[in-house]
Amino acid sequence: MNKPPEQDDSTNRIVGVTLDEDSIGRSGPDIEHERAIAIYDLIEQNLFAPDGAEGQGPFTLHIGITGNRLMFDIRREDGTPVVAHLLSLTPFRRIVKDYFMICDSYYQAIRTATPDKIEAIDMGRRGIHDEGSRTLQERLKGKVRVDFETSRRLFTLITVLHWKG
């Protein structure tokens, strides 16, 4: 007996991620390292099912910037195009700005603050990250089914893209 598509998620996943260097650009070694880690974590474990293509994966994801939009070019593993989605970056700008500010506070606190202060800042950092993840899930609703952990990993990748604009 076959499982319903929403329960059989073995093919509903990302197996490769590339970044459009023309629109995103290259960064210093630290940022490149963070990007590589974010991609590795995303590929390692995810749920990613484009609407209308569930069960037809696994998929690859090419991420770029087009104007003021984040582009998700989704393809099958063999390179066959599935769909491209453009998401406005506007809903993410404040969240990413806040996230970077609290990360700076966290890294400064590690050097001098008490463990309680560090933990409080880290809880705030995780809260902002969760907000960004929920926003991404909302923006993808009706386009791509992702679970919360995949949304978190995608949001992490978005934060290290350092998009132009």
HULIN-V283922 format. One record per residue. N is the residue number from 1. OMEGA is omega in whole degrees, -180 to 180 (NA if undefined). Layout:
n=<N/N>
omega=<OMEGA/OMEGA>
This chain:
n=<1/2/3/4/5/6/7/8/9/10/11/12/13/14/15/16/17/18/19/20/21/22/23/24/25/26/27/28/29/30/31/32/33/34/35/36/37/38/39/40/41/42/43/44/45/46/47/48/49/50/51/52/53/54/55/56/57/58/59/60/61/62/63/64/65/66/67/68/69/70/71/72/73/74/75/76/77/78/79/80/81/82/83/84/85/86/87/88/89/90/91/92/93/94/95/96/97/98/99/100/101/102/103/104/105/106/107/108/109/110/111/112/113/114/115/116/117/118/119/120/121/122/123/124/125/126/127/128/129/130/131/132/133/134/135/136/137/138/139/140/141/142/143/144/145/146/147/148/149/150/151/152/153/154/155/156/157/158/159/160/161/162/163/164/165>
omega=<-180/176/173/-177/-178/179/180/-174/-178/178/180/-177/176/177/178/178/173/178/179/-176/179/-178/-177/-180/177/179/178/-176/-180/180/178/178/179/177/-179/179/-180/179/179/-179/-180/-178/-177/-178/179/170/-173/-175/177/178/-180/-179/180/179/-178/-179/12/-172/168/-177/175/-176/178/177/176/-175/179/-176/174/-178/172/176/-174/180/172/-178/-180/178/179/180/175/-179/172/178/174/-180/177/177/-175/-179/-177/-172/-179/-178/-180/178/178/-180/179/179/-179/175/176/178/-180/-178/175/-178/-180/-177/-170/-171/177/178/179/179/179/-180/179/179/180/177/176/179/179/178/178/178/178/178/177/179/178/178/179/177/177/-178/-179/-178/-178/179/-178/176/176/173/-176/-179/176/177/177/-179/176/178/176/179/178/-179/-179/179/-176/-178/179/172/NA>
